[in-house]
Each structure stands twice: as C-alpha cells, then as structure tokens.
Amino acid sequence: MSLPRVALIGAGGHGISHQRVLHALSLSGCVSVAALCDRQPVVSDLLPGVPFFTDHEVMLAEVRPDVVIICTPPHTHLPIALSCLEAGADLLLEKPPVMSLAEHRRLSAAVAESGRLCQVGFQALGSAALRSLVDAEPNGPIGVFGAWWRPDTYYSRAPWAGRRSVGGRPVFDGALVNPFAHALMQALVLAGPGFRPAQAEVARYRTRNIETDDTTFLRVTGVDGRRITAAVTLASAVFLAGEIRVGGAALEYPTDRLRLPGEDTFREVPGRAGLLGNLLDHRADPAVPLLVPLDRTEAFTTVAAAIVGSAPPVEIASRWLAPHPDGGGCVLPGIDEVVREVAETGELPSAVPWAGPSSLVSFVQ
C-alpha cells in the first residue's frame, strides 16, 4: 500500500511547524512529502529535495497530492481550499478556517459534494486535558483569560497582520480570533456540541497603530442561556498563559495543565494528538473519529465573524500606557488583573479609566 502523499501550501513562517511534523512523519514511514508551496522562496533544511512551487494551482495539477495542509493568510483560505477539494485532496486547514458564516457554509457544502475530508487546525482540541475536562461535565458560566506580550514588530510580520481587510477581503486578525483563537474554540467545545450563540457583547481596544485589536473582551450568551466570557490581551507586561474556568475547574490550555473540582493544584495531563496524524488515521480507518471536522468549528466562525464585524477598536490613549521593560512597544499596566477579573465575574470592564463602549450583536437563528 502506497504512503499518502502530503503537500504543504504556505511553507514559510508558521508553515515551518508543519514542516517539522511532516519531517517526523516521513522519518517514521507514515507519509510521503509530495511538495512544498509558497509565494516566496523557501529553503527547507527539514525537507531537502522536496519539489517546491510558487503557485498552488500548478502544484495541484502536477503533483496531485492526497492531502494538503493549508497554512496561508486566513483571507486566502477559502479559494485555496476549494481548489484543493476540486483536485481531490483532503485538507488540514489552519485556523481560523474562513472569514464568515457564509464562507463556512460554502466550504462545508464543497467538502460534502467532493466527498473529501477537512480537518481544521485547532490543535488544542487534540488535548487529553481538554477531553478530561469535557468528560467531567462541569456546569455554569465559562470564563477565559490570557495576557501575553507581542512587540510592535509582531504586526509587521505579514502584510495582513493587524489589518481589517486586504484587497477588499476581510482579515481575521485580532487578539481573540487569531493568537487566542484556541481559547475561544475550547470554550465553545466546553459549552457543548449543541451550543448556539444568541447574543454577544464585544469591547475591542488597541494600544498601538493597527487597524484591529490587541485587547479584546467578549461575553456571548447561547440560546440555552449559557454564557462564555473571554478577556485577552497582547499588551501585558505580566504573562498569563491562558486559562479556561468553569464549574470550579480550570484548564491552562497552552500547557495542558488541569485542575478539576476538589483538586488544590494543577496537574499536567499528558497526551495531545496531532491533527495531521489523526487525519491520516481517519483516512485509513473511518472508525477513528476526526478530531476537528469543519462542521465542529461553525460556532467559532459565527462568533469570530461577530467580533471582527463589530465596532472598530477603541484606541487607548498613551497616558494609560507604559514602555515594555524590554522595549519594542508599550504595555497597558494592570491589564493582567483586568482580564482575570472580567473572566471571573462575567462583567466587561467599565471602571478602568480607558474603558469604552461595547457592541451588542444578535445572531439570526
């Protein structure tokens, strides 16, 4: 039996992490790496000798891969994914998968019509710690918080970074829909497979000269009344890795550390399934469930589109900011305490001097 032939579109930048996975799977005899593709030249030390293309359409026609990993800017995902499906390939599509609910439904229909597979790159959903938390069936409101630092150069890494649109197409960039997207997706998983958002309140802020936000607050309520509150920032001098709290339980999702009700301390829960490996296992044996099929991410796309489509972020005045100790930009002092409090109380910030109005979004059912 021949090995599945896998191609990577978007081999540079974040695509290097996918190169590492392909390198490991190739060494173990699980895949044949068929091609790398990127608009810019990429020299791969991990995958030397693999055919390289600058045009994904040419690559698809010449190589005919079985599986394609798409790791390109989010606003390019839909057309590339459609081309891959038409070429007969299964997909591992990086998060966020698409830009709107309409795009999500269009891609979902194309997946069904083609008979191919589409796994979305929310790798945190392969976490054994998350599975343990889901199995515990905690009740009550869900709170999410995280505080990171990204220097101003973070927003010059790519032409779409920090932008609301590129070439007339919306761009999914912002603290909660991109770097903290895993936190939002895991919170939606904890809310249950039947969770449907009914209403969302969004407050977005920026501490630098960008079009999108670097600090986001969200409170989304489902049709069943369950509430998710998320508070995240990329402008903090104090690091909070990222926590999801619900019903007395807490998950530090980047590290897979879990504390269930009745436990005093966090414990590491080892075991995180790789999404490409899971996709390959499902291809070989459909009894193996796909961890993140496209349809599982519809609630994420719905909420993320509401965030991006809400009022533009409020600029926080320079008098409330301070230089980061390491340079490279400014931080918002005390924001680590604010994001934690918002996630715990479910109340969007109003008492801090830089607080602005929130946007209210109602979802059509």
Secondary structure, DSSP 4 states (H G I P E B T S, - for coil): -PPPEEEEES-STTHHHHHHHHHHHHHTTS-EEEEEE-SS----SSSTT--EES-HHHHHHHH--SEEEE-S-GGGHHHHHHHHHHTT-EEEEPSS--SSHHHHHHHHHHHHHHT--EEE--GGGGBHHHHHHHHT---S-EEEEEEEE--GGGGGSSTTTT-SEETTEE---STTTTTTHHHHHHHHHHH-TT--EEEEEEEEEESSS-SS-SEEEEEEEETTS-EEEEEEESEEEEEEEEEEEETTEEEETTTTEEE-TT-SS-EE---B--HHHHHHHHHH-TTSPPSSBGGGGHHHHHHHHHHHTSSPPEEPPGGG-EE-TTSSSEE-TTHHHHHHHHHHH-----SSTT----EEEE---
